[in-house]
Amino acid sequence: MATPFPCLYPCLVLALLPGAALAAANPAEAFGTLPQISEVALSPDGKLLAWQDESSAKPQVVIFDVGARHNKRTMRMDADAKLRGLVWADSATLLMTVSFTLQGSRGPAEAYRHEYFRTVAVDVNDGQRHELLMEGGSRPLVTGAELISWHVSKPGTVIMSTYDYSARFSRDTGTRIGAKPEESGWTWNLYSVDTRSGKGTLEEAGTHFVNQWVVDGNGAAIARSEWRQEGEIFGLYRKDGAAWREILHREHQGYTWVYGISADGKTVVTVGAGDDGRTRLWSAPLDGSAPKDIFPDATEDVDAIWFDRFTGTPVGVRLGGVQEQLRWFDADAERRYHTVAKAFPGRDVDLYGHSESNTRVLAQVQGPSSPPVYYLVDFTTHRADIVGEAYPALTDVALGEVRVATYKARDGTTIPAYLTLPPGAKEKILPLIVLPHGGPGARDHLLFDWWAQFLAVRGYAVLQPQFRGSAGFGAAFERAGYKQWGGLMQDDVTDGVQALIAQGVADPRRVCIVGASYGGYAALAGAAFTPELYACAASINGVSNLPEMLSYLKDHSGPNSGAVTAWRDHIGSSFDRQVIEKSPVHAAARVRAPVLLLHSAQDTVVPPSQSEQMANALKKAGARVTLVRLEGDDHWLSRSSTRVQMLRELDTFLNANLH
């Protein structure tokens, strides 16, 4: 297989300006602009490609004819819409998942602002669009529906599920809100949806506890799961005529996810905790016999699952750990993967989106120091053509070297981490940026990270600690972070900084802690609770007041919602002394270093008031603080202009405080 071949599109723009020159002139734009090409999807017949294009002033979706090598159609996104995903229902119908931020009718309070997700079917021949399922009744109040299966035997049909309201009273909500689940009036129902009209037909009515459906190739329900937060009770049920029969019951073992049916149609594939505390992949037989661990020898968590796009059956998994690995249980999928991966040694290859004939497949290829490139691989011609580069302005730019690192926490626990060094720099007395991830039940990956690489290119070493509370390193490791905001999780970050100082890698006078979401909390907590360690701190969309955050969640999601229960378990009670004391807003007087606060005006996850309260507290304490409001964007910084603004503000702030 030859690699690479000339670009299909849009790499042709690279001839306009060399990547190194562009990145040197406009580093914030080169790294902060959303990937020029993303969400690449291949039609079932393998003849059309679709992707999100950020190369022009306004984002658009491109439909590209592979044989003719020209655009078949381009579609501008609505001004307030953000594209979240592209999949093909059939070779003439593209499904776009979009989101937008809306204020609820209860009033202007930020607690009633929600991010609404919708799926739109587009006829690629005439351009007509239809929003799927969410019109009518109570559904406009629901933030989103789940697209369960988009390749079933009935033409022009997809399978979706959504909450429907069926009680005697109504609430203005963005999700399932209010009383206990059994009293809320909302049920998670299953529909077949006509992609040509957007209309749905009820196929199965759920209960107040149903949260997932499993369907076969015809779109018919064969299993469903139920979850009761109180007692942590999971039940898996199979369709038995007109009734439902429980085939798996688990209690106090954490949440269990359902991921479809096996290739032979005899078992449901699930992901849940095993006896060793690791997240395991299980097959649950429909006959009710005992579930089996599919990879009993795996020593790491199941981190992600790959599916066959046509059958919906799982074909492989990615296992966690600091250096992730792949495991397969579909021989054809594994063979296709290795055929492509051997052409890109040392790179991460994500193979997906094959044609129905299996003659063409999409591959996303990247590395920690190599931005993603999309390839269309044709097994009949043995070619791999470049579809496009995510960050063309970084072509030929020297990026930071990323290393896997570990260090000992103060209690002796080994903490994994990633360390990115400035290009060409010696590993000695470097200015250091500590970049804790969000979540906190998330993790960083050994992949291209635009934010860490921007900082490395600007001359900083970047430490990304996978502190306790991080996902992907075992349930015990993750649960160790529960009720440890400002405690054990923060200590793990602190210990990583001190380890690099002790090793002579970091200059102890030039350390700044920076983060977004939970990482923003960690940045503020670092400045407040270990003020001697940091020369500056920057929080993007971060939490500062834990009791107020819990109150916001109650108003936003309902006092008895699963979200509130989960976060109370993770943070603690609003009345706990530790929760109050570990809120940086109440420790502003201890902050010595300059603080930069940036917050998106339309953040529905962490409200802007969290940064506003922190800014007021710091000003009152006489601390140096700058608050920047990021207009027109959400918690995830979904706009190029906002990401660029964030990087510029951060760059200026770091220059002023670390040089």
C-alpha positions as CSV (number, residue, x, y, z in Angstrom):
1,M,0.0,0.0,0.0
2,A,1.5,3.3,-1.0
3,T,1.4,6.3,1.3
4,P,0.8,9.1,1.1
5,F,-0.7,10.2,-2.2
6,P,-1.9,13.7,-3.3
7,C,-4.6,15.2,-1.2
8,L,-8.2,14.8,-2.2
9,Y,-9.0,18.0,-0.3
10,P,-8.4,20.4,1.4
11,C,-4.6,20.0,1.8
12,L,-4.1,22.0,-1.5
13,V,-4.2,25.2,0.6
14,L,-0.8,24.2,2.0
15,A,0.9,25.6,-1.1
16,L,-0.3,29.1,-0.1
17,L,2.0,29.5,2.9
18,P,4.5,27.1,4.5
19,G,3.3,25.7,7.7
20,A,6.4,26.7,9.8
21,A,6.1,30.3,8.7
22,L,2.4,30.5,9.5
23,A,2.8,28.9,12.9
24,A,5.7,31.2,13.8
25,A,3.7,34.2,12.8
26,N,0.4,33.2,14.3
27,P,0.9,30.5,17.0
28,A,-2.5,31.0,18.6
29,E,-4.3,30.7,15.3
30,A,-2.2,27.7,14.2
31,F,-3.1,25.7,17.3
32,G,-6.3,27.3,18.5
33,T,-8.3,27.2,15.3
34,L,-10.6,24.2,15.2
35,P,-9.3,21.3,13.1
36,Q,-9.6,22.4,9.5
37,I,-11.1,19.0,8.7
38,S,-12.9,16.7,11.2
39,E,-15.8,14.3,11.6
40,V,-14.8,12.6,8.3
41,A,-17.4,10.0,7.3
42,L,-17.5,7.6,4.3
43,S,-20.8,6.7,2.6
44,P,-21.9,3.0,2.7
45,D,-21.2,2.6,-1.1
46,G,-17.7,4.2,-0.6
47,K,-18.4,6.8,-3.2
48,L,-18.9,9.9,-1.1
49,L,-17.1,11.6,1.8
50,A,-18.4,14.1,4.3
51,W,-16.6,16.2,6.7
52,Q,-16.7,19.4,8.7
53,D,-14.7,22.1,7.1
54,E,-13.3,25.0,9.1
55,S,-11.1,26.5,6.4
56,S,-13.4,29.4,5.7
57,A,-14.8,32.1,7.9
58,K,-18.0,30.1,8.6
59,P,-18.0,26.4,9.3
60,Q,-19.5,24.2,6.7
61,V,-20.2,20.5,5.9
62,V,-18.6,19.3,2.7
63,I,-20.0,16.3,0.6
64,F,-17.2,15.2,-1.7
65,D,-17.5,12.8,-4.7
66,V,-14.5,10.5,-4.5
67,G,-14.6,9.3,-8.1
68,A,-15.1,12.8,-9.7
69,R,-12.8,14.4,-7.1
70,H,-14.9,17.5,-6.6
71,N,-17.4,18.8,-4.1
72,K,-20.9,17.5,-4.6
73,R,-22.4,19.8,-2.1
74,T,-21.4,22.3,0.7
75,M,-23.8,23.3,3.5
76,R,-23.2,26.3,5.8
77,M,-23.9,25.7,9.4
78,D,-26.5,27.9,11.1
79,A,-24.8,30.7,13.1
80,D,-25.7,29.3,16.5
81,A,-25.3,25.6,15.7
82,K,-22.2,23.6,16.5
83,L,-21.6,20.3,14.7
84,R,-21.0,17.4,17.0
85,G,-21.0,14.4,14.6
86,L,-21.6,13.0,11.1
87,V,-22.8,9.5,10.1
88,W,-24.4,8.2,6.9
89,A,-27.8,6.5,7.2
90,D,-27.5,5.4,3.6
91,S,-25.5,6.6,0.6
92,A,-28.0,9.4,-0.1
93,T,-28.7,10.5,3.5
94,L,-26.2,12.2,5.9
95,L,-27.1,12.5,9.6
96,M,-25.7,15.6,11.3
97,T,-25.7,15.9,15.1
98,V,-25.7,19.6,16.1
99,S,-26.1,21.5,19.4
100,F,-27.0,25.0,20.4
101,T,-27.4,26.9,23.7
102,L,-30.9,28.0,24.7
103,Q,-32.3,29.9,27.7
104,G,-35.3,28.2,29.3
105,S,-38.6,30.0,29.7
106,R,-38.4,30.1,33.5
107,G,-36.2,33.2,33.4
108,P,-32.8,34.5,32.7
109,A,-31.0,32.6,35.5
110,E,-28.0,30.6,34.3
111,A,-29.4,27.5,35.9
112,Y,-32.1,27.4,33.2
113,R,-29.7,27.6,30.3
114,H,-29.1,24.2,28.5
115,E,-27.2,22.8,25.6
116,Y,-29.7,21.2,23.2
117,F,-28.6,18.4,20.8
118,R,-30.5,17.5,17.7
119,T,-30.0,15.1,14.7
120,V,-30.8,16.4,11.2
121,A,-31.1,14.2,8.2
122,V,-29.8,15.7,4.9
123,D,-30.6,14.5,1.4
124,V,-27.3,14.9,-0.3
125,N,-28.9,15.1,-3.7
126,D,-31.3,17.9,-3.2
127,G,-30.0,19.3,0.1
128,Q,-33.3,19.1,2.0
129,R,-33.0,18.8,5.8
130,H,-35.3,17.2,8.4
131,E,-34.9,17.4,12.1
132,L,-35.4,13.9,13.5
133,L,-38.0,12.9,16.1
134,M,-37.8,15.9,18.4
135,E,-40.8,17.9,17.2
136,G,-44.1,17.9,19.0
137,G,-45.3,17.2,22.6
138,S,-42.8,17.5,25.3
139,R,-39.7,16.7,23.2
140,P,-38.7,20.3,22.5
141,L,-38.0,20.5,26.2
142,V,-35.5,17.5,26.0
143,T,-31.9,18.3,25.4
144,G,-31.3,15.4,23.1
145,A,-32.2,12.0,21.7
146,E,-29.9,9.0,21.2
147,L,-29.2,7.7,17.8
148,I,-29.1,4.0,18.4
149,S,-29.0,2.4,14.9
150,W,-28.6,4.1,11.6
151,H,-28.3,1.1,9.3
152,V,-31.4,-1.2,9.6
153,S,-33.1,-3.3,7.0
154,K,-36.0,-0.9,6.4
155,P,-34.9,1.8,3.9
156,G,-35.0,5.4,5.1
157,T,-35.3,4.5,8.7
158,V,-33.1,5.0,11.8
159,I,-33.7,3.9,15.4
160,M,-33.6,6.5,18.1
161,S,-34.6,6.9,21.8
162,T,-35.8,9.9,23.7
163,Y,-37.4,11.0,26.9
164,D,-41.2,11.5,26.7
165,Y,-43.3,13.2,29.3
166,S,-46.4,11.3,30.4
167,A,-47.3,12.6,33.8
168,R,-50.2,14.8,34.8
169,F,-48.1,18.0,35.1
170,S,-45.4,19.7,33.0
171,R,-42.0,21.1,33.8
172,D,-39.8,23.4,31.8
173,T,-36.6,21.3,31.8
174,G,-33.6,20.6,29.7
175,T,-33.4,17.0,30.7
176,R,-35.1,14.6,33.0
177,I,-35.6,16.8,36.1
178,G,-37.5,17.0,39.3
179,A,-38.6,14.3,41.7
180,K,-37.3,10.8,42.0
181,P,-37.2,9.0,38.6
182,E,-40.3,7.0,39.4
183,E,-42.2,10.2,40.1
184,S,-40.8,12.4,37.4
185,G,-43.1,11.5,34.5
186,W,-40.3,11.0,32.0
187,T,-39.6,7.7,30.3
188,W,-36.9,6.7,27.9
189,N,-38.8,5.4,24.8
190,L,-37.7,3.7,21.6
191,Y,-38.7,5.0,18.1
192,S,-38.2,4.1,14.5
193,V,-37.7,7.4,12.6
194,D,-38.3,8.2,8.9
195,T,-35.3,10.2,7.7
196,R,-37.3,11.7,4.8
197,S,-39.9,13.3,7.1
198,G,-38.3,13.3,10.6
199,K,-41.4,11.6,12.0
200,G,-41.1,8.9,14.6
201,T,-43.2,5.8,15.4
202,L,-43.2,4.5,18.9
203,E,-41.8,1.0,19.0
204,E,-41.3,0.4,22.7
205,A,-42.3,2.3,25.8
206,G,-39.8,2.4,28.6
207,T,-40.2,2.7,32.3
208,H,-38.8,5.5,34.5
209,F,-35.7,3.4,35.0
210,V,-34.9,2.3,31.5
211,N,-31.8,4.0,30.2
212,Q,-30.5,1.9,27.2
213,W,-32.0,-0.1,24.4
214,V,-30.4,-2.9,22.3
215,V,-31.8,-3.5,18.8
216,D,-31.2,-6.1,16.1
217,G,-30.4,-5.6,12.4
218,N,-34.1,-5.0,11.7
219,G,-34.3,-2.3,14.3
220,A,-36.4,-4.4,16.7
221,A,-35.7,-4.2,20.4
222,I,-34.2,-7.3,21.9
223,A,-32.9,-6.0,25.2
224,R,-32.9,-3.0,27.5
225,S,-31.2,-2.0,30.7
226,E,-32.5,-0.3,33.8
227,W,-30.6,1.7,36.4
228,R,-31.6,2.6,39.9
229,Q,-29.3,5.2,41.4
230,E,-30.5,4.4,44.9
231,G,-28.8,1.2,45.7
232,E,-26.7,1.2,42.5
233,I,-28.9,-1.5,41.0
234,F,-28.4,-2.5,37.3
235,G,-30.7,-4.8,35.5
236,L,-30.5,-6.2,31.9
237,Y,-33.7,-7.5,30.4
238,R,-34.4,-9.4,27.2
239,K,-37.6,-9.2,25.1
240,D,-39.7,-12.3,25.8
241,G,-42.9,-12.0,23.7
242,A,-44.8,-9.0,25.0
243,A,-42.9,-9.1,28.4
244,W,-39.4,-8.4,29.6
245,R,-37.3,-11.0,31.5
246,E,-34.3,-10.1,33.6
247,I,-31.1,-11.9,32.5
248,L,-28.5,-10.0,34.5
249,H,-28.7,-8.3,37.9
250,R,-25.9,-6.3,39.6
251,E,-25.8,-4.3,42.8
252,H,-23.2,-1.9,44.2
253,Q,-20.8,-2.6,41.4
254,G,-21.0,0.8,39.7
255,Y,-22.6,1.7,36.4
256,T,-22.8,-0.9,33.7
257,W,-23.0,0.2,30.0
258,V,-24.7,-1.8,27.3
259,Y,-22.9,-1.8,23.9
260,G,-25.1,-3.8,21.5
261,I,-25.4,-7.4,20.5
262,S,-22.7,-9.9,19.6
263,A,-22.2,-11.0,16.0
264,D,-24.0,-14.3,16.6
265,G,-27.0,-12.6,18.1
266,K,-26.8,-14.6,21.3
267,T,-25.3,-12.2,23.8
268,V,-25.4,-8.6,24.8
269,V,-22.0,-6.9,25.1
270,T,-21.6,-4.8,28.3
271,V,-18.9,-2.9,30.1
272,G,-18.7,-2.9,33.9
273,A,-16.5,-3.5,36.9
274,G,-14.9,-6.8,37.5
275,D,-13.8,-8.4,40.7
276,D,-10.3,-6.9,40.3
277,G,-11.8,-3.3,40.2
278,R,-10.9,-3.0,36.5
279,T,-13.5,-2.0,33.9
280,R,-14.1,-5.2,32.0
281,L,-15.9,-6.2,28.7
282,W,-18.6,-8.8,29.4
283,S,-20.9,-10.9,27.2
284,A,-24.3,-11.4,28.8
285,P,-26.1,-14.4,27.2
286,L,-29.7,-13.7,26.3
287,D,-30.7,-17.1,27.8
288,G,-29.8,-15.7,31.3
289,S,-26.7,-17.8,31.9
290,A,-23.7,-16.3,33.7
291,P,-21.9,-13.4,31.9
292,K,-18.4,-14.1,30.7
293,D,-15.3,-11.8,30.7
294,I,-14.4,-11.5,27.0
295,F,-10.7,-10.6,27.8
296,P,-10.0,-12.2,31.2
297,D,-6.3,-11.7,30.8
298,A,-6.5,-8.0,30.3
299,T,-4.7,-6.0,33.0
300,E,-6.1,-2.6,32.1
301,D,-9.5,-1.0,31.9
302,V,-11.6,-1.1,28.8
303,D,-11.3,2.5,27.6
304,A,-13.2,2.5,24.2
305,I,-15.1,0.2,21.9
306,W,-15.1,-0.1,18.1
307,F,-18.2,-1.2,16.3
308,D,-19.0,-2.5,12.8
309,R,-20.9,0.4,11.2
310,F,-23.4,-1.9,9.4
311,T,-24.2,-4.6,12.0
312,G,-23.6,-2.5,15.1
313,T,-21.7,-5.3,16.7
314,P,-18.5,-4.6,18.7
315,V,-15.4,-5.6,16.9
316,G,-12.5,-4.4,19.1
317,V,-11.6,-2.5,22.2
318,R,-8.9,-0.1,23.4
319,L,-7.5,-0.9,26.8
320,G,-6.4,1.9,29.2
321,G,-3.2,2.4,31.0
322,V,-0.6,5.1,30.3
323,Q,0.3,3.4,27.0
324,E,-3.0,2.1,25.6
325,Q,-3.3,-1.1,23.5
326,L,-5.8,-2.6,21.1
327,R,-7.6,-6.0,21.4
328,W,-9.8,-7.5,18.7
329,F,-12.5,-10.1,18.6
330,D,-13.4,-9.8,14.9
331,A,-10.7,-11.3,12.6
332,D,-11.6,-9.3,9.5
333,A,-11.5,-6.0,11.4
334,E,-8.2,-6.9,12.9
335,R,-6.7,-7.9,9.6
336,R,-7.8,-4.5,8.0
337,Y,-6.3,-2.6,10.9
338,H,-2.9,-4.3,10.7
339,T,-2.8,-3.9,6.9
340,V,-3.1,-0.2,7.3
341,A,-1.2,0.3,10.6
342,K,2.0,-1.3,9.3
343,A,2.3,1.6,6.9
344,F,2.4,4.1,9.8
345,P,4.9,2.7,12.3
346,G,5.0,4.6,15.6
347,R,1.7,6.4,14.9
348,D,-1.8,5.8,16.4
349,V,-4.1,4.5,13.6
350,D,-7.9,4.7,14.2
351,L,-9.5,2.7,11.4
352,Y,-13.2,3.3,11.0
353,G,-15.9,4.0,8.5
354,H,-15.4,1.1,6.0
355,S,-17.7,0.8,3.0
356,E,-20.3,-2.0,2.9
357,S,-18.1,-4.0,0.5
358,N,-15.0,-3.5,2.8
359,T,-13.0,-2.3,-0.1
360,R,-12.6,1.3,1.2
361,V,-11.9,2.4,4.8
362,L,-11.1,5.7,6.6
363,A,-8.1,6.0,8.8
364,Q,-7.2,8.8,11.2
365,V,-3.4,8.8,11.8
366,Q,-1.7,10.8,14.5
367,G,0.9,10.8,17.2
368,P,1.6,12.9,20.3
369,S,3.9,15.1,18.2
370,S,2.0,14.7,14.9
371,P,-1.4,16.3,14.2
372,P,-4.2,14.1,12.8
373,V,-4.2,13.3,9.1
374,Y,-7.2,11.5,7.5
375,Y,-6.6,8.9,4.8
376,L,-9.0,7.1,2.4
377,V,-7.6,3.6,2.0
378,D,-8.7,1.6,-1.1
379,F,-7.8,-2.1,-0.8
380,T,-8.5,-2.7,-4.5
381,T,-6.0,-0.2,-5.7
382,H,-3.7,-0.4,-2.7
383,R,-3.7,3.4,-2.3
384,A,-4.0,5.6,0.7
385,D,-5.0,9.1,-0.4
386,I,-4.9,11.9,2.1
387,V,-8.4,13.3,2.6
388,G,-7.1,16.2,4.7
389,E,-5.0,17.4,7.6
390,A,-6.5,18.6,10.8
391,Y,-3.9,21.3,11.4
392,P,-2.3,22.2,8.0
393,A,-0.6,25.3,9.5
394,L,1.5,23.0,11.6
395,T,3.0,21.1,8.7
396,D,6.8,21.0,9.0
397,V,6.6,22.8,12.4
398,A,8.8,21.3,15.1
399,L,6.6,20.2,17.9
400,G,7.2,19.2,21.5
401,E,8.5,15.7,22.4
402,V,6.0,13.8,24.5
403,R,7.2,11.3,27.1
404,V,5.5,8.9,29.3
405,A,6.5,9.5,32.9
406,T,5.7,8.3,36.4
407,Y,6.4,9.6,39.9
408,K,5.7,8.7,43.4
409,A,3.0,10.4,45.4
410,R,3.6,11.2,49.1
411,D,1.9,7.9,50.1
412,G,4.0,5.8,47.7
413,T,1.4,5.4,45.0
414,T,2.8,5.5,41.4
415,I,1.1,8.3,39.4
416,P,1.3,8.1,35.6
417,A,1.8,11.3,33.6
418,Y,2.7,12.8,30.3
419,L,5.6,15.3,30.0
420,T,5.9,17.4,26.8
421,L,9.2,19.2,26.3
422,P,9.8,22.3,24.2
423,P,11.2,21.4,20.7
424,G,14.9,20.9,20.9
425,A,15.1,21.9,24.6
426,K,17.3,20.2,27.2
427,E,15.5,18.6,30.0
428,K,16.9,21.0,32.6
429,I,15.6,24.0,34.6
430,L,12.6,24.7,32.3
431,P,9.6,26.9,32.9
432,L,6.8,24.5,33.7
433,I,3.1,24.5,33.0
434,V,1.1,22.0,35.0
435,L,-2.0,21.1,33.0
436,P,-4.4,18.9,35.0
437,H,-7.3,17.5,32.9
438,G,-11.0,18.1,33.4
439,G,-13.6,15.6,34.6
440,P,-12.1,14.7,37.0
441,G,-13.2,11.2,35.9
442,A,-11.4,11.7,32.5
443,R,-7.9,11.3,31.3
444,D,-5.3,12.5,28.9
445,H,-4.1,10.3,26.0
446,L,-0.8,9.7,24.2
447,L,-2.2,11.6,21.2
448,F,-1.9,15.0,19.6
449,D,-2.9,17.7,22.2
450,W,-3.3,21.1,20.6
451,W,-3.2,22.9,24.0
452,A,-0.1,21.1,25.4
453,Q,1.7,21.5,22.1
454,F,1.0,25.2,21.9
455,L,2.5,25.7,25.3
456,A,5.6,23.5,24.4
457,V,6.2,25.5,21.2
458,R,6.1,28.7,23.3
459,G,9.0,27.3,25.4
460,Y,7.3,25.6,28.3
461,A,7.6,22.1,29.6
462,V,4.1,20.7,30.2
463,L,3.2,18.2,32.8
464,Q,-0.2,16.4,32.5
465,P,-0.6,14.3,35.7
466,Q,-3.1,11.4,35.7
467,F,-3.9,12.0,39.3
468,R,-6.1,9.6,41.4
469,G,-9.7,10.2,40.2
470,S,-8.6,9.9,36.6
471,A,-10.3,7.2,34.4
472,G,-8.6,4.4,32.6
473,F,-6.3,3.2,35.5
474,G,-8.8,1.0,37.4
475,A,-11.9,1.6,39.4
476,A,-10.0,1.8,42.7
477,F,-7.7,4.4,41.3
478,E,-10.6,6.5,40.0
479,R,-12.7,6.1,43.2
480,A,-9.8,7.2,45.3
481,G,-10.5,10.7,44.0
482,Y,-14.1,10.7,45.4
483,K,-14.6,13.5,47.9
484,Q,-11.0,14.5,47.4
485,W,-11.4,17.8,45.7
486,G,-8.5,19.9,47.1
487,G,-7.3,16.8,48.9
488,L,-5.7,13.6,47.5
489,M,-6.3,14.6,43.9
490,Q,-4.6,17.9,44.4
491,D,-1.8,16.3,46.4
492,D,-1.0,14.1,43.4
493,V,-0.7,17.2,41.2
494,T,1.5,18.9,43.7
495,D,3.7,15.8,44.1
496,G,4.2,15.8,40.3
497,V,5.5,19.3,40.3
498,Q,7.8,18.7,43.2
499,A,9.2,15.6,41.5
500,L,10.1,17.6,38.4
501,I,11.7,20.3,40.6
502,A,13.7,17.6,42.5
503,Q,14.9,16.1,39.2
504,G,16.1,19.4,38.0
505,V,13.6,19.5,35.0
506,A,11.5,22.4,36.3
507,D,12.7,25.8,37.5
508,P,11.1,26.2,40.9
509,R,10.6,29.9,40.4
510,R,8.8,29.5,37.1
511,V,5.9,27.1,37.6
512,C,2.3,28.0,36.5
513,I,-0.8,25.8,37.0
514,V,-3.4,26.0,34.2
515,G,-6.5,24.0,33.5
516,A,-10.1,23.9,32.2
517,S,-13.3,22.7,34.0
518,Y,-12.1,20.5,36.9
519,G,-8.6,21.4,35.7
520,G,-9.6,25.0,36.3
521,Y,-10.6,24.1,39.9
522,A,-7.2,22.4,40.3
523,A,-5.4,25.5,39.1
524,L,-7.3,27.7,41.6
525,A,-6.8,25.1,44.4
526,G,-3.1,25.0,43.6
527,A,-2.8,28.8,43.9
528,A,-4.9,28.9,47.2
529,F,-3.7,25.8,49.0
530,T,0.0,25.6,47.9
531,P,0.7,29.2,47.2
532,E,4.5,28.8,47.6
533,L,4.6,26.5,44.6
534,Y,3.2,28.5,41.8
535,A,4.2,31.8,40.1
536,C,0.8,32.1,38.5
537,A,-2.5,30.2,37.9
538,A,-5.0,30.2,35.1
539,S,-8.5,28.8,35.2
540,I,-10.7,28.3,32.1
541,N,-14.4,27.5,32.8
542,G,-13.3,26.3,36.2
543,V,-15.1,25.7,39.5
544,S,-14.3,27.9,42.5
545,N,-17.2,27.4,44.9
546,L,-18.1,23.8,45.6
547,P,-21.3,24.3,47.6
548,E,-22.6,26.8,45.0
549,M,-21.7,24.3,42.2
550,L,-23.8,21.7,43.9
551,S,-26.7,24.1,44.3
552,Y,-26.4,25.0,40.6
553,L,-26.6,21.3,39.7
554,K,-29.8,20.9,41.8
555,D,-31.4,23.8,40.0
556,H,-30.1,22.8,36.6
557,S,-30.8,19.1,36.7
558,G,-33.3,18.6,39.5
559,P,-32.6,17.9,43.2
560,N,-33.1,14.1,42.8
561,S,-31.6,13.7,39.4
562,G,-28.9,11.1,38.8
563,A,-26.4,13.9,38.0
564,V,-26.9,15.5,41.4
565,T,-26.6,12.2,43.2
566,A,-23.4,11.3,41.2
567,W,-21.8,14.7,41.9
568,R,-22.7,14.6,45.6
569,D,-21.0,11.2,45.8
570,H,-18.0,12.7,44.1
571,I,-17.7,16.0,45.8
572,G,-19.6,15.6,49.1
573,S,-22.4,17.5,50.8
574,S,-22.8,21.2,50.4
575,F,-22.7,21.3,54.2
576,D,-19.5,19.3,54.7
577,R,-16.9,21.5,56.3
578,Q,-14.2,20.0,53.9
579,V,-16.3,20.9,50.9
580,I,-16.6,24.5,52.0
581,E,-12.9,24.8,53.1
582,K,-11.6,23.3,49.8
583,S,-13.5,25.9,47.8
584,P,-10.8,28.3,46.4
585,V,-13.3,31.2,46.7
586,H,-13.1,30.8,50.5
587,A,-9.3,30.8,50.5
588,A,-8.7,33.8,48.2
589,A,-6.7,35.5,51.0
590,R,-4.1,32.8,50.7
591,V,-3.4,33.4,47.0
592,R,-0.1,35.1,46.3
593,A,0.3,34.6,42.6
594,P,-1.4,36.4,39.7
595,V,-4.6,34.7,38.5
596,L,-6.2,34.6,35.1
597,L,-9.8,33.7,34.9
598,L,-11.5,33.0,31.5
599,H,-15.1,31.8,31.3
600,S,-17.5,31.1,28.4
601,A,-20.6,33.2,28.5
602,Q,-22.8,30.2,27.4
603,D,-21.2,27.6,29.7
604,T,-24.1,25.3,30.8
605,V,-21.8,22.9,32.7
606,V,-19.9,25.3,35.0
607,P,-21.8,28.6,35.2
608,P,-19.8,31.8,34.6
609,S,-20.7,32.9,38.2
610,Q,-18.1,30.5,39.4
611,S,-15.3,32.6,37.9
612,E,-17.1,35.9,38.7
613,Q,-17.3,34.9,42.4
614,M,-13.6,34.0,42.4
615,A,-12.6,37.3,40.8
616,N,-14.6,39.3,43.4
617,A,-13.0,37.3,46.2
618,L,-9.5,37.8,44.9
619,K,-10.0,41.5,44.4
620,K,-11.4,41.9,47.9
621,A,-8.3,40.1,49.2
622,G,-6.0,42.4,47.2
623,A,-4.8,39.7,44.8
624,R,-3.8,40.3,41.2
625,V,-6.6,38.9,39.0
626,T,-7.9,39.3,35.5
627,L,-11.3,38.1,34.4
628,V,-12.1,37.6,30.7
629,R,-15.5,36.7,29.5
630,L,-15.5,34.5,26.3
631,E,-18.6,35.6,24.4
632,G,-20.7,33.3,22.3
633,D,-19.2,30.0,23.4
634,D,-19.8,27.0,25.6
635,H,-18.0,24.9,28.2
636,W,-16.0,23.0,25.6
637,L,-14.7,26.0,23.6
638,S,-16.4,24.9,20.5
639,R,-15.6,28.0,18.4
640,S,-12.2,28.7,16.8
641,S,-12.4,32.4,17.7
642,T,-12.8,31.6,21.4
643,R,-9.9,29.0,21.4
644,V,-7.6,31.5,19.7
645,Q,-8.7,34.2,22.2
646,M,-8.0,31.9,25.1
647,L,-4.5,31.0,23.8
648,R,-3.7,34.7,23.2
649,E,-4.8,35.7,26.7
650,L,-2.9,32.8,28.2
651,D,0.2,33.5,26.2
652,T,0.3,37.1,27.3
653,F,-0.3,36.1,30.9
654,L,2.5,33.5,31.0
655,N,4.9,35.9,29.3
656,A,4.3,38.4,32.0
657,N,4.7,36.0,34.9
658,L,7.2,33.3,33.9
659,H,9.9,35.3,32.1
